């Protein structure tokens, strides 16, 4: 279940980056883009951390 949630967070973060990339001239667009980056980087970090713990 945890991996599924991390995959969903990664997909949502990537979608937010792609959707709000052309709306960086507004405050809401910049905030949503930043949240997308945080979601994507955070989920990738957690997945890689779990893989290192398994080894």
C-alpha positions in Angstrom: 0.0 0.0 0.0 2.8 2.4 0.8 4.5 1.9 -2.6 1.1 2.6 -4.3 0.7 5.8 -2.4 4.3 6.9 -3.2 3.6 6.1 -6.9 0.5 8.2 -6.9 2.3 11.1 -5.2 5.0 10.9 -7.9 2.4 10.9 -10.6 0.5 13.8 -9.1 3.7 15.8 -8.6 4.8 15.2 -12.2 1.4 16.2 -13.4 1.4 19.4 -11.4 4.8 20.3 -12.8 3.7 19.7 -16.3 0.4 21.5 -16.0 1.6 24.6 -14.1 4.9 25.0 -16.0 3.3 27.6 -18.4 1.5 29.4 -15.5 4.6 30.5 -13.6 3.7 34.2 -14.1 0.9 33.9 -11.5 1.3 33.3 -7.8 -1.1 30.3 -7.7 0.8 28.7 -10.7 4.1 29.2 -9.0 2.9 27.7 -5.7 1.3 24.7 -7.4 4.5 24.1 -9.5 6.6 24.3 -6.3 4.2 21.8 -4.5 4.5 19.5 -7.5 8.3 19.6 -7.3 8.2 18.9 -3.5 5.8 15.9 -4.1 8.0 14.5 -6.8 11.3 14.9 -5.0 9.9 13.7 -1.7 8.4 10.5 -3.2 11.5 9.7 -5.2 13.6 10.2 -2.0 11.4 7.9 0.0 11.5 5.2 -2.6 15.3 5.3 -2.9 15.6 5.3 0.9 13.5 2.2 1.2 15.5 0.5 -1.6 18.8 1.2 0.2 17.4 -0.2 3.5 16.4 -3.4 1.8 20.0 -4.0 0.6 
